Amino acid sequence: MRWNGWWEKLFFRDAPAQGAFYALTQLLLGSYLLFSLLIFLLGIGWVTFTMPAVWIAAGVVTVLFCYYLVMTLTFFRSQQSGFLRYLSWLYFVLWAGLLLWGYFRLSLPGIWATWLFAFFFTGVLPLFFCGRQWKPAFGSALAWCIGTLMLLPLLVYCVFYYPLSFSYNYDNSDGCLLSLVSIQFLVALSRFPGISGWGWSVWAAGGLLFLALWYWLTALFFVRLSGEKLRSLFGKGVIVWWSAGAAVFLLFTLLTWIAGGEVSRRTAELAKRFGRPMTAEALAECYFHGRKPDAAFWDRWKKSYDAVDPFKEEENYAFYYSEPNLMLTSAGRMKQWRNHLEEYSEALKAWEAQTVNPLPPRPRHYQTGKLIGICLPELNWIRQFNRLQLWRIYFALADGRIDEALAAERRMKRSNQYLQQDSISISLRVWIVCEKFRLSGIEMMLESGKLPESVLHRLSAELAEQEKAISPRLEQVLYCEAVQALDFCKFIQAGWYLIESDIRDTPPVVPGKLRCFVPQLWWYFRREMAELLRICNIPELHHAGTKQRYRSPGILASMIAPNYTVTRNLFLRLTARLRAVRGLIQAELYRRKHGDWPESLPDLPLDPFSGKPLLYRKGECLQKFNRIDSEPPHRILPEIHSIPAIQVWSVGPDGVDNGGFRPDGSHCDDVRALLRIQP
């Protein structure tokens, strides 16, 4: 008896209308509360956004839906007699089968299949069994269609378009096609009625009001069809669900306000830490330094870059990816390559003439929420220029023209100074790459043995000064990374992640304007912003640990948080390389004074990774050379050779001494400078 009583209460045997309406309320509010719980657990770090968590949440929603399905079909079954009692279940089977056939055979988009499946319960069943109560049935179906179709484009925009906007590999998937259709629909709305900004909040509120009207008309339809009182449908269970939903909404609204205060506090701490505002405008000041941008200069620079491209032919790719002194190729092939470079001689001289003076700033627009969209084509231009100057040094040394080699090294230094003064972190990374090219050129000149002693002292002093300039660059990277991370959050909030050219300047929807409807997501977003700002607030880049540490495994923070460990190692590797080249200069000065290479160098600079003096070796050293395949596609074939040389090296980020080079040629963290000597 006790079991039967519990069963009757669970499935509302005596009041099927109440059961159907309660199941509908439970499905709506239960899904909302489950969503809120999942976001909360994600925010505090108790769960991660992984498939198990998604499957568990989907499983709970499925149970709620199955209960709603049974209760709704049971209600319509109770209103009929005879054979008609089974029509509701029969129609459900036929409708579901039709949708499955359309999904698998006609490629019906999944989201539309889901919408049509829901329409069976909100429109088909009520209209089929309404009888004389067609007005509330038709009104509820119409309200549901209008409400969902108003909100569906916004939903598709947020769920599908955002992750796809960072990928340029668009295909014909449901999400991609629907997102593009939704975007065009939203753009049309923004252009025709003029909806923008907070207008989308009004639009979303209108959609929700239509859904509220559907909910009320559904209750009215159930009452009139069953003959029960309207008050009976809004029993304790329904009131409890709505009370819980309202309480959760208010709770997350309060949490959002608290998280906003934390974001403001952490932003102020960072501004105090760096002594300047955390804004795109302040970052622009770091770049221009009061200098006037020169668009005409960079137009000439681009024309020179386009005019000098000896690497574009397939057979010349290998000369782009290999350093000149590490290539193994025939004398005829090298002569052929040199003649090919000579074809660009006049254009290259015109390009080099533009580096007589420091490079002026290139015009840029630093706008809030759009820093990620700043184009930096000059990075590739300067990198290409450095590669060409490296070949200039190589051929000048081959001809014994040491002055031309030194002039090429000066041009590399002046062009790299532009990158060194940049305010964008990726520019500083390219600066490190180009400085490595310049150091390779210095190593080639040292290997020639033709540098005057005065030049050796000058180069050693300049490398020491260059090392001193690294510390301010580290601070600049910290500031730049923090501003860019904060600006990326504004980029998402403002909806600037749209990539269609026709709506690039005016995103159809600003996600931040919809925050009042989903405070859960807004709280999570602000909490991630606070975590991101916490990560960015480190005293010095040298304090970055071997692994990034997050308070919570947040999706946003883990995706865009600066990887200070990698950046730190890049700058320390450059420091180690600068010191190692100074060690080679020290060994060359010793040779000139004593007539032979030193067996040891006791006064070497400290290794920035180990804190001990750099390591030195004279004798056989391993080196990887690149042999160019003579047949297309002219592949680069690495070969390891043992050569007489001196080398100065650092143990690298892993702190393990691999002798500067591993015998098997595998990845080695050691940072070294090598100078080949005659046996």
Helices and strands as residue ranges (DSSP letters): H 2-11, H 16-44, H 51-78, G 82-86, H 87-105, H 110-119, I 120-124, H 125-129, H 134-156, I 157-161, H 162-164, H 174-191, H 199-226, H 230-233, H 236-274, H 280-288, H 295-307, G 314-316, H 317-321, G 324-326, E 327-328, H 331-342, H 345-352, G 353-355, G 371-373, H 378-398, H 402-420, H 425-448, H 453-468, H 470-494, G 501-503, G 511-514, H 519-536, G 541-543, H 555-560, H 564-594, E 615-628, E 636-650, E 671-676
